[in-house]
Amino acid sequence: MQPLRSLIDASGGTRIAVLSAIIGATFAASPVTRSLQAQERVRLGIEVLLTDSLHLVQGKRVGLITNHTGTVPDGRSSIDLVHRAPGVKLTALFGPEHGIRGQAAAGERVGSTVDSATGVPVYSLYGETRVPTAEMLRDVDVVLYDIQDVGARVYTYQWTMALSAEAVTAQGKAFIVLDRPNPIRGDRVEGGVLDPEYRSFVGQYPVAQKYGLTPGELMRYLVGTGQVRGQVTVVPMSGWRRDMWWEETGLPWRNPSPNIRSPDAALLYPGTVFFEGTNLSEGRGTARPFQLVGAAWLTDAGAIARELNAMRLPGVVFDSTLVTVEAGQKWGGRRIPMLAIAVSDRNTVRADRVALAMLRAIYARHKGEFQWRTGSIDRLSGSNRLREAVELGRIDSLLAILERESREFQEKALPFLLYPSRGPIRP
């Protein structure tokens, strides 16, 4: 077991600890890197905690922020593993958006309950409060965070993590992130940076839309740059590289939320999520959310697909189809024309470019039918720039700005990275 080494933010005493084996410019020669070829799969932070770092929680009353993604590869849940760990007392569970079992719909308020398997109280962080309160933490010494996200700013899980870290440490409790992979790679950054004026629960801090960090790295960045105040420990993974696609991790895919159903959906999500801010369906209520986009009035979907294919956008192919949308969603209960996006080369896809091209093509042909959900689209995109660029036909100019911002964010994040990449990091 390597000792912990602390990195102290020079701006004001905030502190974040990580296992020293994954710190330093000599990472390429570390034991983690040397073991890559010998390992069959990535070892998750929860596994490292239980096998190498249990001292962090032994003798402690433990709270756990998790959901259905908090599992090890054989399907055992982090809840059960922590509950049964020797010398550990699990006293509280906390669930994010979609609930601790991951079944609640997007945006649906989640109530508190009791976990039937362990008898431990489950507190909702997506209901009356977004952070653990002093009462919830009364019988807790340390809070663990173990959730798989999708590497996109517009997801809420990582903001539950960041807000909870600040709230928990303000109460004098310890906060530990059990790291997990970024499923859309850690060497790809795109989509531009949030304007703080548009801060919301789908974008709490000015990070890139596709930010290229693991949960632990994101927490290190936010604490290290003084944006989150508190003391946080990261238990890293073993064997993960920045240039890994999900299938290369050797880990089973579990839908991180009800409508992210494949790695390709996760890859497109940082762009196609913008259709939530329009009156077109983003594919919810179909078999392929965030890979299908449509509306009853999109009767020229075939012509738009041909127009988009003529642009030769890297890594994607467009087609048109007719799909019946489930009740309760946009255009629910109706069979509507939709654009289908197929990923042909993950290595070249730019989700922001794909979404902007689609939005502009549809807007230009359907100014009378197309509508923004103005508050929603600006929150999702992190500013009013996307909406204005689509309307004015200036998407290329916007993309150039987003690329510059993404490069600058990537450079700022470099000191807080924990894992190597086989190839050069690129935006």
Backbone hydrogen bonds, N-H to C=O, Kabsch-Sander energy under -0.5 kcal/mol:
donor,donor_aa,acceptor,acceptor_aa,energy
5,R,18,V,-1.6
7,L,16,I,-2.2
8,I,6,S,-0.5
9,D,7,L,-0.5
9,D,14,T,-2.2
12,G,9,D,-1.5
13,G,9,D,-1.5
15,R,230,G,-1.4
16,I,7,L,-1.7
17,A,232,V,-2.5
18,V,5,R,-1.3
19,L,234,V,-0.7
20,S,3,P,-1.6
22,I,19,L,-1.9
23,I,20,S,-1.7
27,F,24,G,-1.2
29,A,26,T,-2.0
30,S,27,F,-2.7
34,R,30,S,-2.3
35,S,31,P,-1.3
36,L,33,T,-1.6
39,Q,35,S,-1.5
39,Q,36,L,-0.6
42,V,249,T,-2.7
43,R,238,S,-2.7
44,L,42,V,-0.6
45,G,179,D,-2.6
48,V,44,L,-2.3
49,L,45,G,-2.7
50,L,46,I,-2.0
51,T,47,E,-1.9
52,D,48,V,-2.9
53,S,48,V,-1.3
53,S,49,L,-0.9
56,L,53,S,-2.0
57,V,54,L,-2.0
58,Q,54,L,-1.8
59,G,87,G,-4.2
60,K,57,V,-1.9
62,V,60,K,-0.6
62,V,89,K,-3.2
63,G,142,V,-2.8
64,L,92,A,-1.9
65,I,144,L,-3.3
66,T,64,L,-0.7
66,T,94,F,-2.1
67,N,146,D,-0.6
70,G,67,N,-1.9
71,T,69,T,-2.3
72,V,76,R,-2.3
75,G,72,V,-2.6
78,S,70,G,-3.5
81,L,77,S,-2.3
82,V,78,S,-2.9
83,H,79,I,-2.4
84,R,80,D,-1.8
85,A,81,L,-0.7
85,A,82,V,-0.7
88,V,85,A,-1.7
89,K,60,K,-2.0
90,L,88,V,-0.6
91,T,62,V,-2.6
91,T,89,K,-0.6
92,A,62,V,-1.3
93,L,121,P,-2.5
94,F,64,L,-2.5
95,G,123,Y,-2.3
99,G,96,P,-2.0
102,G,99,G,-1.0
103,Q,98,H,-0.9
104,A,98,H,-2.1
108,E,105,A,-2.0
110,V,126,Y,-2.2
113,T,122,V,-2.4
115,D,120,V,-2.9
119,G,115,D,-2.8
122,V,113,T,-3.2
123,Y,93,L,-3.5
123,Y,121,P,-0.5
125,L,95,G,-3.0
127,G,129,T,-1.3
137,L,133,T,-1.7
138,R,135,E,-1.2
140,V,137,L,-1.9
141,D,61,R,-3.5
142,V,61,R,-1.9
143,V,174,A,-2.9
144,L,63,G,-3.0
145,Y,176,I,-2.2
146,D,65,I,-2.7
149,D,147,I,-0.6
153,R,209,Q,-3.2
155,Y,152,A,-1.8
159,W,156,T,-0.6
160,T,156,T,-2.0
161,M,157,Y,-2.0
162,A,158,Q,-2.3
163,L,159,W,-2.5
164,S,160,T,-2.2
165,A,161,M,-2.6
166,E,162,A,-1.7
167,A,163,L,-2.1
168,V,164,S,-3.4
169,T,165,A,-2.2
170,A,166,E,-1.5
171,Q,167,A,-0.8
171,Q,168,V,-0.9
172,G,169,T,-1.5
173,K,168,V,-1.9
174,A,141,D,-2.0
175,F,231,Q,-0.6
176,I,143,V,-2.8
177,V,233,T,-2.9
178,L,145,Y,-2.8
178,L,176,I,-0.5
179,D,177,V,-0.8
179,D,235,V,-2.4
185,R,182,N,-1.5
186,G,242,R,-3.0
187,D,242,R,-0.9
189,V,187,D,-0.5
189,V,426,R,-0.5
190,E,210,K,-1.7
192,G,402,L,-0.6
194,L,207,V,-1.5
195,D,382,G,-2.7
198,Y,195,D,-3.0
199,R,196,P,-1.6
200,S,203,G,-2.1
203,G,200,S,-1.6
207,V,205,Y,-2.1
209,Q,192,G,-1.9
210,K,190,E,-2.7
211,Y,151,G,-0.8
211,Y,209,Q,-0.7
212,G,151,G,-0.5
218,L,214,T,-2.8
219,M,215,P,-2.2
220,R,216,G,-2.2
221,Y,217,E,-2.6
222,L,218,L,-2.5
223,V,219,M,-2.5
224,G,220,R,-3.0
225,T,221,Y,-1.9
226,G,223,V,-1.6
227,Q,222,L,-1.8
228,V,222,L,-2.0
232,V,15,R,-1.9
232,V,230,G,-0.5
233,T,175,F,-2.4
234,V,17,A,-3.0
235,V,177,V,-3.0
238,S,43,R,-2.3
242,R,420,P,-3.1
244,M,241,R,-1.4
246,W,183,P,-0.8
248,E,245,W,-1.4
249,T,245,W,-0.5
249,T,246,W,-2.0
250,G,247,E,-0.8
251,L,246,W,-0.6
257,S,260,I,-0.5
260,I,257,S,-1.8
261,R,259,N,-0.8
266,A,262,S,-2.1
267,L,263,P,-2.1
268,L,264,D,-2.0
269,Y,265,A,-1.9
271,G,268,L,-2.3
272,T,268,L,-2.5
273,V,269,Y,-2.0
274,F,271,G,-2.0
275,F,272,T,-1.6
276,E,273,V,-1.9
277,G,274,F,-1.8
278,T,275,F,-1.5
279,N,371,Q,-1.5
281,S,294,G,-3.4
286,T,283,G,-1.6
290,F,282,E,-3.0
291,Q,288,R,-1.9
292,L,288,R,-0.7
293,V,339,L,-2.1
294,G,281,S,-1.5
295,A,337,P,-1.2
298,L,295,A,-1.7
299,T,297,W,-1.6
301,A,298,L,-1.3
304,I,300,D,-2.3
305,A,301,A,-2.6
306,R,302,G,-2.0
307,E,303,A,-2.2
308,L,304,I,-2.6
309,N,305,A,-2.5
310,A,306,R,-1.9
311,M,307,E,-0.6
311,M,308,L,-1.0
312,R,309,N,-1.4
313,L,308,L,-0.6
316,V,313,L,-1.3
317,V,342,A,-2.4
319,D,340,A,-1.9
321,T,338,M,-2.2
323,V,336,I,-2.4
325,V,323,V,-0.5
325,V,334,R,-2.4
326,E,285,G,-2.1
329,Q,326,E,-1.2
332,G,329,Q,-2.3
333,G,325,V,-3.6
334,R,331,W,-1.6
336,I,323,V,-2.9
336,I,334,R,-0.7
338,M,321,T,-3.0
339,L,293,V,-3.8
340,A,319,D,-3.1
341,I,291,Q,-2.7
342,A,317,V,-2.8
342,A,340,A,-0.6
344,S,315,G,-2.4
344,S,342,A,-0.6
345,D,315,G,-1.5
348,T,345,D,-1.6
349,V,345,D,-0.7
349,V,346,R,-0.6
350,R,314,P,-0.5
351,A,349,V,-0.5
354,V,350,R,-2.4
355,A,351,A,-2.4
356,L,352,D,-2.4
357,A,353,R,-2.2
358,M,354,V,-2.1
359,L,355,A,-2.9
360,R,356,L,-2.4
361,A,357,A,-2.3
362,I,358,M,-2.5
363,Y,359,L,-2.8
364,A,360,R,-2.7
365,R,361,A,-1.1
366,H,362,I,-1.6
370,F,366,H,-3.3
373,R,277,G,-3.2
374,T,372,W,-0.9
376,S,373,R,-0.5
377,I,373,R,-2.8
378,D,374,T,-2.0
379,R,375,G,-1.7
380,L,376,S,-2.7
381,S,377,I,-2.5
382,G,378,D,-1.2
383,S,378,D,-0.8
388,E,384,N,-1.8
389,A,385,R,-2.7
390,V,386,L,-2.4
391,E,387,R,-2.0
392,L,388,E,-2.3
393,G,389,A,-0.9
394,R,389,A,-2.4
398,L,394,R,-1.9
399,L,395,I,-2.7
400,A,396,D,-1.8
401,I,397,S,-1.5
402,L,398,L,-2.7
403,E,399,L,-2.4
404,R,400,A,-1.8
405,E,401,I,-2.6
406,S,402,L,-2.4
407,R,403,E,-2.2
408,E,404,R,-2.3
409,F,405,E,-2.5
410,Q,406,S,-2.5
411,E,407,R,-2.2
412,K,408,E,-2.0
413,A,409,F,-1.9
414,L,410,Q,-0.9
414,L,411,E,-0.6
416,F,413,A,-2.2
417,L,414,L,-1.5
426,R,187,D,-1.3
